[in-house]
């Protein structure tokens, strides 16, 4: 997870998001900028994921993400506390 967040910082993803936000705010009636904001957010997340995968093996990253997501879902009462052999939901 740290590698993912570091990728955001090193990639200066906050600048891309800020630009997309500014364009959407400046031109609220043009759907292109609203869609562009959404797609920019997705793109920077995928870029950070790719950078994190480059710094660790994909299986370890997947298990960690699954554990983190499981904890987040349990906190929001979407998932019961269940453990599995793969570590998902642990």
N, C-alpha and C positions, 0 to 999 in steps of 0.2 A: 504494500500500500504506500509505503514511503517513496518507492521508486516512481509510482504513478504520480504522486503529488510533486515530486521533484521535476518530473517531466513537464508538468504544468508551469512551474516556475522557470525552468530553463528555456522552455519553448515560448515563454511570454504569452501564454494563452489568454491571460486576463486582458491583454491589449486587443486581441481579436474579438473577444466577447464585448469589451467596451465599445469598440467600433460598431459592431453589429447592433448593440443596444442604442447607440447614438443615431444610427441610420433609421432604425425602426421608430425612434421617438421623433426624428425630424420629418419623417414621411409616413405618418400613421395610416394613411389611406391607401398606400401602395403595398399590396399583399406580398410582393417580392421581398421587401425588407423584413416583414414578419417571418416569412418562411426562411429567409437568409439567417435570421437570428437563431432560429431553431436548429437549422442545419449546421451552423457554425458551432453551436454548443455540442452537437453530436460529433462533429469532426475533431474538436479538440479533445474530447473524451477518448475517441478511438486512437488519436495520436499518442495520448498519454498511456493508454493501454499497450500500444505497440512498443513504446519505450520501456515500459515495465517488463514486458515479455522478453525484451532483448537483454535485460539485466538479471533475469532469473528464468528457470525452466517453467514451461507453461502449466505443467501439472501442479507445481507448488503454488503458482499464482492463482490457478482456478480453485484450489482447495481453500486458500486464504480468502478469496473473494466470496466463496460460498459460505464460509464460516461468518464472515462479516455481514453478509446479506441476511443470513439466518438470524443473527443476533438483532439486526435492525428490524426484521419482520416480527420477531417475538416481542420486541419492545412496543411495536405498534399493534400487538395482539392479532396479527394476521396468521401467525404460525404457532403451534404448540411446541413446547420444549421437547424435541425428539433428536436422538443421535443416531447416526448411521456409520457403517464401517468406513466410509470415505471421508468422514469428518464434516460433511454438510449438515448444517443444523446443530452442530456441536457447540 
